[in-house]
Amino acid sequence: MKPENIYKKDNVQYDVDKLNQEAKDLFAAMLTAQGKLREAEINAMISRAALMKLHDEISTHLTDDAIFNPDQLELLDSDSIGNK
């Protein structure tokens, strides 16, 4: 019968149930961390897809009136320095 929990290292398989309690706890923590990492990867993928959709949606609201030209700001700053 195949063990339920197997830890593999350097091409050697270990039956976790035959290890001491500390090793069993470490293995359980590794499984939890692996699950959380997978969940984080899925959340990142969902966030990237949502961000792409939001970029598409905001594009429909952009107008020429809202275009900001940083060069104009520099000209305004230069003019206001001369007026002080």
URKABEL-V397577 format. One line per field, one symbol per residue. burial: I if it has 9 or more other C-alpha atoms within 8 Angstrom, else O. A space follows every 50 residues. Layout:
burial: ???
//
This chain:
burial: OOOOOIIOOOOOOOIIIOOOOOIIOOIOOOOOOOOOOOOOOOOOOOOOOO OOOOOOOOOOOOOOOOOOOOOOOOOOOOOOOOOO
//
